[in-house]
Amino acid sequence: MDASGAPAPAAPDASRDAVTGSWEPPVAGASVPAGSDPGGRAAHGASGPVSAAPAVPTPDVAGGQQQPAAADALASGPAGPADPTGPWGRYDPWAAPGTGPAPVDALPLQGGGTAAESPARRRNRRRRALVGGAAAVALVAGLGGGVAGVYLERYGGLGVVELSQAPLGDTPRDPDSVAGIAERALPSVVTLHVQGSGQAGTGTGFVLDDRGHILTNHHVVQAAEDSGDGRIAVTFSGGETARAELVGGDAGYDLAVVRVKGVKGLNPMPLGNSDDVRVGDPVVAIGAPFDLANTVTAGIISAKERPITAGGEGDGSDVSYVDALQTDAPINPGNSGGPLLDARGRVIGINSAIRSADTGIGTEDGGSGSIGLGFAIPVNQAKRVAEELINEGEATHPVIGVTLDMAYPGDGARVHTQGVDGGSPVTPGGPGAEAGLKPGDVITAVDGIRVHSGDELIVKTRARRPGDRLELTVERDGEEREVTLVLGSSGG
């Protein structure tokens, strides 16, 4: 301990070989270079020899006496390595890495100069390697599986794609199914292309007999009729074509008959009975909408005895009055004249008009499409007219023999108060006169069915044959009465 009472630094007890880096005990009386550290390395900027450090007395813990530490060390002879717990033995800032003294508890050195691992540490290192390897394998497997999944989802597999398919076979169809009906009916349906008077149009028709007569709408062939030298071409479902000539037509019924000659193997279309039709019955429509030949659509009968009028351009002489069958089977321009078939493939109507959202009811030669409101002429009426056109060249119209006030705003059909050119509105000796009708009478019902306008009365009348008997409900001077009327006839 020095004069200040602080303990003096211990004398160095070992030296380090500058070449081998090993530690040697100090020799008694050996000099230490000035400024060198206890390990024997010269301090920066120090030179010259120095004497050995004098012995420093150390306190005797037990007896309180101080003993010379250096002298005891030299007297005892060579000693082992310096106490590694001393400050200079644990740290040497000028030593090369890995050459300083190891702590007491340091592991023994292996041949390569690295510390030997303990078993526990080796197991931990192996466990960490295994866990890291497993995580790497899982990551690679996950990425590979994701890539493979995306590929399989996008391309369906790694090999050649072969799709399953039902074998080719003759799948039977029920004869009364839509497919069965279409198969039987299509050979009897034709597409008409008409030119005349600078106009051209497309429509549909169907074969009536093996003599080549074909039924269609009057408005389909009207351009050829008006020109006098128009052209009518008929295309059958198999693609065969033939020229046709007009046999006759009637604008009031919107029906016409044309005929092809020299065509063999014709398939006449069977006719049904429109009086047997019920609302809700399934139906099939066939035609050439927008010139798409052999188009088949299906629906039901939506209503019966729907009074409609169509046409009426110019002087109004070509207005059609039809007590129509209403259907929701899609009907479009080009379907005109085509058959409306029942569930057994028989004709029950001739497709003639549609209701459009923008133009109202009209013939199908307009530009609008179907909104599910199509109208067909009942086949019972069409049959009679077709027979008359074929046999007589014109059709007859049933008449009441009165002039109607078409501007009457009330409910019902009113007999006009004056006739054409100041004559009587009730034809003398006609059916109306025979039934007792008078000017100003309002007809409110036909056979018990209400009529609300003059158009509806005409429609109901046109649906009958000349000579049919009608029961009319007539209102006169605020009183109703029933009268019986037998329909007369007029030429087309």
C-alpha positions in Angstrom: 0.0 0.0 0.0 1.5 3.4 -0.9 1.6 6.5 1.2 -1.9 7.5 0.2 -3.3 4.3 1.5 -4.2 2.8 -1.9 -3.0 -0.7 -2.7 0.0 -0.8 -5.0 -0.3 -2.8 -8.3 0.9 -6.3 -8.1 4.2 -7.1 -9.8 4.0 -9.1 -13.0 4.3 -12.8 -12.4 4.7 -14.1 -15.9 6.1 -13.1 -19.3 4.9 -13.9 -22.8 7.1 -15.3 -25.6 7.0 -12.9 -28.5 7.4 -15.7 -31.1 5.3 -18.6 -29.7 2.8 -16.5 -27.9 3.2 -18.8 -24.8 3.4 -17.6 -21.2 6.6 -18.1 -19.0 7.2 -17.4 -15.4 9.4 -14.3 -14.6 13.0 -14.9 -13.7 14.2 -13.4 -10.5 16.2 -10.2 -11.0 15.2 -9.9 -14.6 14.7 -6.5 -15.9 11.5 -5.4 -17.7 11.6 -2.8 -20.4 10.3 0.5 -19.4 6.8 1.2 -20.3 6.0 -2.4 -21.2 2.9 -4.2 -20.0 3.0 -7.1 -17.7 2.9 -9.4 -20.7 6.3 -8.2 -21.9 5.1 -6.1 -24.9 6.7 -2.6 -25.1 4.4 0.3 -24.7 4.0 2.8 -27.4 6.7 5.5 -27.2 8.6 3.7 -24.3 12.3 2.6 -24.5 15.2 1.6 -22.4 15.7 -1.0 -19.7 14.2 -0.9 -16.3 14.9 -2.6 -13.0 12.7 -5.3 -11.6 9.9 -3.9 -9.5 10.6 -4.0 -5.8 8.6 -6.4 -3.7 5.3 -5.0 -2.5 4.3 -6.0 0.9 0.9 -7.6 1.1 -1.3 -7.6 4.1 -1.5 -10.8 6.2 -5.2 -11.3 6.5 -4.8 -13.5 9.5 -2.0 -11.9 11.5 -2.1 -8.3 10.1 1.5 -8.5 9.0 2.7 -7.5 5.6 4.8 -10.0 3.5 7.0 -9.2 0.5 5.0 -10.7 -2.4 7.7 -10.5 -5.1 10.4 -12.1 -2.9 8.1 -15.0 -2.0 7.4 -15.5 -5.6 11.1 -15.6 -6.6 12.0 -17.7 -3.6 9.5 -20.3 -4.5 11.0 -20.9 -7.9 9.1 -21.3 -11.2 5.4 -20.9 -11.0 2.5 -21.9 -13.2 0.5 -19.6 -15.3 -0.5 -16.3 -13.8 -3.8 -16.0 -12.0 -6.3 -15.6 -14.8 -8.6 -13.7 -12.5 -6.1 -10.8 -12.4 -7.0 -7.8 -14.5 -3.9 -8.2 -16.8 -4.4 -11.9 -17.2 -8.0 -11.6 -18.5 -7.4 -8.8 -21.0 -4.5 -7.8 -23.3 -5.5 -5.1 -25.8 -2.3 -5.6 -27.8 -2.5 -9.3 -28.2 -3.4 -11.0 -31.5 -6.9 -12.4 -31.6 -7.2 -15.8 -30.0 -3.7 -15.7 -28.4 -4.5 -14.2 -25.0 -4.9 -16.3 -21.9 -8.1 -18.2 -21.5 -10.3 -17.9 -18.5 -10.1 -20.6 -15.9 -13.5 -22.0 -17.0 -12.7 -21.9 -20.7 -13.1 -25.1 -22.6 -9.9 -27.0 -23.7 -8.6 -26.3 -27.1 -9.0 -28.7 -30.0 -6.3 -29.4 -32.5 -7.5 -26.7 -34.8 -7.5 -24.0 -32.1 -11.3 -23.9 -31.6 -13.1 -24.6 -28.4 -14.7 -28.1 -28.1 -18.5 -28.1 -28.0 -20.3 -29.6 -25.0 -22.8 -32.4 -25.8 -25.8 -30.2 -24.8 -24.6 -27.4 -27.0 -24.1 -29.9 -29.9 -27.6 -31.2 -29.5 -29.1 -27.7 -29.5 -27.2 -26.9 -32.7 -28.4 -30.0 -34.4 -31.9 -29.4 -33.2 -31.8 -25.8 -34.6 -30.4 -27.2 -37.9 -33.2 -29.7 -38.1 -35.9 -27.1 -37.4 -34.5 -24.7 -39.9 -34.2 -27.5 -42.5 -37.8 -28.5 -41.9 -39.0 -24.9 -42.2 -37.1 -24.5 -45.5 -38.6 -27.8 -46.9 -42.1 -26.7 -45.8 -41.6 -23.3 -47.5 -40.4 -24.9 -50.7 -43.2 -27.4 -50.7 -45.7 -24.7 -50.1 -44.4 -22.6 -53.0 -44.3 -25.6 -55.2 -47.8 -26.7 -54.3 -49.1 -23.2 -54.9 -47.5 -23.0 -58.3 -48.8 -26.4 -59.2 -52.3 -25.6 -58.0 -52.4 -22.4 -60.1 -51.2 -24.3 -63.2 -53.7 -27.1 -62.7 -56.6 -24.7 -62.2 -55.7 -22.7 -65.3 -54.7 -25.5 -67.6 -56.5 -28.4 -66.1 -53.6 -30.8 -65.8 -50.1 -31.6 -67.0 -51.1 -34.0 -69.8 -53.3 -33.9 -72.9 -56.9 -32.8 -72.2 -59.6 -35.2 -73.3 -63.2 -34.3 -72.6 -65.9 -36.8 -71.9 -68.8 -36.9 -74.4 -71.9 -39.0 -74.9 -71.7 -41.5 -77.7 -73.4 -40.8 -81.0 -76.8 -42.4 -81.0 -80.4 -42.1 -82.2 -81.9 -40.4 -79.1 -85.7 -40.9 -79.4 -88.0 -37.9 -79.1 -91.6 -38.0 -78.0 -93.7 -37.4 -81.1 -95.7 -34.7 -79.2 -92.6 -32.9 -77.9 -91.5 -29.7 -79.5 -88.7 -31.5 -81.2 -91.1 -34.2 -82.5 -93.6 -31.6 -83.7 -90.9 -29.6 -85.4 -89.5 -32.7 -87.1 -92.8 -33.5 -88.7 -93.9 -29.9 -89.5 -90.7 -28.4 -91.0 -91.0 -30.2 -94.4 -94.4 -28.5 -94.8 -93.2 -24.9 -94.0 -91.8 -22.6 -96.7 -90.1 -19.2 -96.8 -91.4 -16.6 -99.2 -89.3 -13.8 -100.8 -91.5 -11.2 -102.5 -90.5 -8.3 -104.8 -92.7 -5.8 -106.5 -93.5 -2.0 -106.7 -90.0 -1.2 -105.6 -90.4 -3.2 -102.4 -89.1 -6.5 -101.1 -90.1 -8.6 -98.1 -89.9 -11.9 -96.4 -92.6 -14.1 -95.0 -93.7 -17.6 -94.2 -96.3 -20.0 -95.5 -97.3 -23.7 -95.3 -98.4 -26.3 -97.8 -102.2 -26.9 -98.0 -102.4 -29.8 -100.4 -100.3 -31.8 -102.9 -101.4 -29.6 -105.7 -99.0 -26.9 -104.6 -101.3 -24.5 -102.8 -99.6 -22.5 -100.0 -101.4 -20.3 -97.4 -99.8 -17.1 -96.1 -100.7 -13.6 -95.0 -102.0 -11.1 -97.6 -99.6 -8.4 -96.4 -96.7 -10.8 -97.2 -97.5 -10.9 -101.0 -99.2 -7.5 -101.3 -96.2 -5.9 -103.1 -96.4 -8.5 -105.8 -100.1 -8.2 -106.1 -100.0 -4.4 -106.4 -97.3 -4.4 -109.1 -99.0 -6.9 -111.3 -95.7 -8.4 -112.4 -94.1 -9.0 -109.0 -92.0 -12.0 -108.2 -92.7 -14.6 -105.5 -89.9 -17.2 -104.7 -90.6 -20.1 -102.4 -87.8 -21.9 -100.5 -88.6 -25.2 -98.8 -87.1 -26.4 -95.6 -84.6 -28.6 -97.5 -83.3 -25.7 -99.5 -85.2 -26.3 -102.7 -86.6 -23.2 -104.4 -89.5 -22.7 -106.8 -91.4 -19.8 -108.4 -94.9 -19.2 -107.2 -98.0 -17.3 -108.5 -100.7 -15.5 -106.6 -104.0 -17.4 -106.6 -105.9 -14.8 -104.6 -105.9 -12.7 -101.4 -108.1 -10.7 -99.1 -106.9 -7.8 -97.1 -109.9 -7.8 -94.7 -108.9 -11.3 -93.5 -105.2 -10.7 -94.2 -105.0 -14.1 -96.0 -103.6 -15.1 -99.4 -103.0 -18.3 -101.4 -100.0 -18.8 -103.7 -99.2 -21.9 -105.8 -96.0 -23.6 -106.9 -96.0 -25.9 -110.0 -93.9 -28.9 -110.9 -92.8 -29.6 -107.3 -93.1 -33.2 -106.3 -93.1 -34.8 -102.8 -95.1 -32.0 -101.1 -96.1 -32.5 -97.5 -99.4 -30.9 -96.7 -99.8 -29.6 -93.2 -102.6 -31.2 -91.2 -105.3 -28.7 -89.9 -106.7 -28.7 -86.4 -109.8 -27.1 -85.0 -109.4 -23.7 -83.4 -112.7 -24.0 -81.6 -111.1 -26.7 -79.4 -108.3 -24.5 -78.3 -108.2 -23.6 -74.6 -106.2 -20.9 -72.8 -103.0 -22.4 -71.5 -102.6 -25.0 -74.3 -99.0 -25.4 -75.5 -98.3 -24.2 -79.0 -95.3 -24.2 -81.4 -94.7 -21.4 -83.9 -92.5 -21.9 -87.1 -91.3 -19.2 -89.5 -88.5 -17.2 -90.8 -88.1 -14.2 -88.4 -85.7 -11.7 -90.0 -85.2 -14.2 -92.8 -83.9 -16.9 -90.5 -85.7 -19.8 -92.1 -87.0 -22.9 -90.1 -87.0 -21.1 -86.8 -89.0 -22.9 -84.1 -90.4 -21.2 -81.0 -92.8 -22.4 -78.3 -95.3 -21.0 -75.9 -98.9 -21.2 -74.8 -102.3 -19.8 -75.8 -102.6 -16.7 -73.7 -106.1 -15.7 -74.7 -108.9 -16.4 -77.2 -111.2 -14.2 -79.3 -108.9 -11.2 -78.9 -110.3 -8.5 -81.2 -107.5 -6.8 -83.1 -107.3 -4.7 -86.2 -104.1 -4.3 -88.3 -103.1 -2.5 -91.4 -105.3 0.4 -92.6 -102.7 2.4 -94.4 -104.0 4.8 -97.1 -107.8 4.9 -97.4 -108.2 2.2 -94.7 -109.7 -0.3 -97.2 -107.0 -2.9 -96.2 -107.8 -3.0 -92.5 -107.7 -6.5 -91.1 -110.3 -7.4 -88.5 -109.3 -10.6 -86.6 -110.9 -12.4 -83.7 -107.4 -13.7 -82.8 -105.7 -16.3 -80.8 -103.1 -14.6 -78.5 -99.8 -16.4 -77.8 -96.6 -15.7 -76.0 -94.6 -17.9 -78.4 -92.0 -15.5 -79.8 -93.2 -14.1 -83.2 -91.1 -11.6 -85.1 -91.1 -9.9 -88.5 -90.8 -12.7 -91.1 -93.0 -15.1 -89.1 -96.1 -13.7 -90.9 -98.1 -16.4 -92.6 -96.4 -19.2 -90.6 -98.3 -21.9 -88.8 -99.2 -21.9 -85.1 -99.4 -25.6 -84.1 -101.1 -27.4 -81.3 -99.5 -30.2 -79.2 -100.2 -32.8 -81.9 -98.6 -30.7 -84.7 -101.8 -29.5 -86.3 -102.4 -26.0 -87.5 -104.7 -24.0 -85.2 -103.7 -20.5 -86.3 -101.8 -18.4 -88.9 -99.3 -16.0 -87.2 -100.2 -12.5 -88.4 -99.6 -9.7 -86.0 -97.6 -8.7 -82.9 -97.9 -6.0 -80.2 -94.8 -3.9 -80.0 -93.9 -1.7 -77.1 -93.4 1.4 -79.4 -95.9 0.9 -82.3 -98.8 -1.0 -80.9 -100.5 -3.9 -82.7 -99.5 -4.3 -86.3 -98.5 -6.8 -89.0 -95.1 -8.4 -88.6 -93.4 -6.7 -91.5 -92.4 -3.8 -89.2 -89.0 -3.5 -87.6 -90.0 -4.2 -83.9 -89.5 -7.5 -82.2 -91.6 -9.7 -80.0 -92.5 -8.8 -76.4 -94.5 -11.9 -75.9 -97.8 -10.6 -77.5 -98.4 -12.4 -80.8 -101.7 -12.9 -82.6 -102.8 -15.6 -85.0 -105.9 -15.9 -87.2 -107.9 -18.9 -86.1 -107.6 -21.8 -88.6 -111.4 -22.3 -88.8 -111.7 -18.9 -90.4 -108.5 -19.3 -92.5 -109.8 -22.6 -93.9 -113.0 -21.1 -95.1 -111.2 -18.1 -96.7 -108.5 -20.3 -98.3 -111.2 -22.6 -99.8 -113.0 -19.6 -101.3 -109.8 -18.1 -102.7 -108.8 -21.4 -104.3 -112.3 -22.2 -105.7 -113.7 -18.8 -106.4 -110.7 -16.5 -106.6 -112.1 -14.2 -103.8 -113.5 -14.5 -100.3 -117.0 -13.5 -99.1 -117.5 -11.4 -95.9 -120.5 -11.9 -93.5 -122.3 -8.6 -93.0 -125.1 -7.2 -90.7 -126.3 -4.6 -93.2 -125.9 -1.4 -91.2 -123.5 1.5 -91.2 -121.7 2.0 -87.8 -120.7 5.2 -86.1 -117.0 4.5 -85.6 -116.6 7.8 -83.7 -119.1 6.9 -81.0 -117.5 7.5 -77.6 -119.8 5.3 -75.6 -119.8 1.7 -74.7 -121.0 -0.5 -77.5 -121.4 -0.2 -81.3 -123.9 2.4 -82.4 -125.8 2.3 -85.7 -125.2 5.6 -87.4 -128.0 8.1 -87.6 -127.4 8.7 -91.3 -126.0 6.6 -94.1 -123.5 7.2 -96.9 -124.5 10.1 -99.2 -127.5 10.8 -97.0 -129.1 7.4 -97.4 -130.4 5.2 -94.6 -127.7 3.7 -92.3 -129.8 0.5 -92.2 -129.6 -1.3 -95.6 -133.2 -1.8 -96.8 -134.0 -5.5 -97.0 -130.7 -6.4 -95.4 -130.0 -8.6 -92.4 -130.3 -5.6 -90.0 -133.5 -4.3 -91.4 -135.0 -7.9 -91.2 -133.9 -8.1 -87.5 -135.6 -4.7 -86.7 -132.5 -2.6 -86.2 -133.0 1.2 -86.4 -130.7 4.2 -86.7 -129.2 5.2 -83.3 -129.5 1.6 -81.8 -126.5 0.6 -79.7 -125.5 -3.0 -79.9 -123.9 -4.0 -76.6 -123.4 -7.8 -76.9 -123.2 -10.6 -79.5 -124.3 -14.1 -78.3 -124.0 -12.8 -74.8 -120.4 -11.5 -75.2 -120.0 -7.8 -74.6 -118.7 -5.6 -77.4 -117.3 -2.2 -76.5 -116.8 -0.5 -80.0 -117.7 -0.7 -83.6 -114.3 -2.5 -84.4 -115.2 -5.3 -81.9 -118.6 -5.8 -83.5 -116.9 -6.1 -87.0 -114.4 -8.6 -85.6 -117.1 -10.7 -84.1 -119.0 -10.7 -87.3 -116.0 -11.6 -89.5 -115.3 -14.6 -87.3 -118.6 -16.1 -88.6 -119.8 -17.4 -92.0 -122.5 -15.9 -94.1 -125.8 -17.4 -93.0 -124.8 -17.8 -89.4 -127.3 -16.7 -86.8 -126.4 -14.1 -84.2 -128.2 -13.1 -81.0 -127.7 -9.3 -80.5 -128.4 -7.3 -77.3 -129.6 -3.9 -78.4 -130.2 -0.7 -76.3 -132.8 1.7 -77.6 -134.2 4.7 -75.7 -132.7 3.4 -72.5 -134.1 -0.1 -72.8 -132.4 -3.3 -73.8 -133.9 -5.9 -76.1 -132.8 -9.1 -77.8 -132.9 -9.5 -81.5 -131.9 -12.4 -83.8 -130.0 -11.7 -87.0 -128.9 -13.9 -89.9 -125.7 -12.8 -91.5 -125.7 -11.8 -95.1 -122.7 -11.9 -97.5 -120.7 -9.5 -99.5 -117.9 -10.0 -102.0 -114.3 -9.4 -101.0 
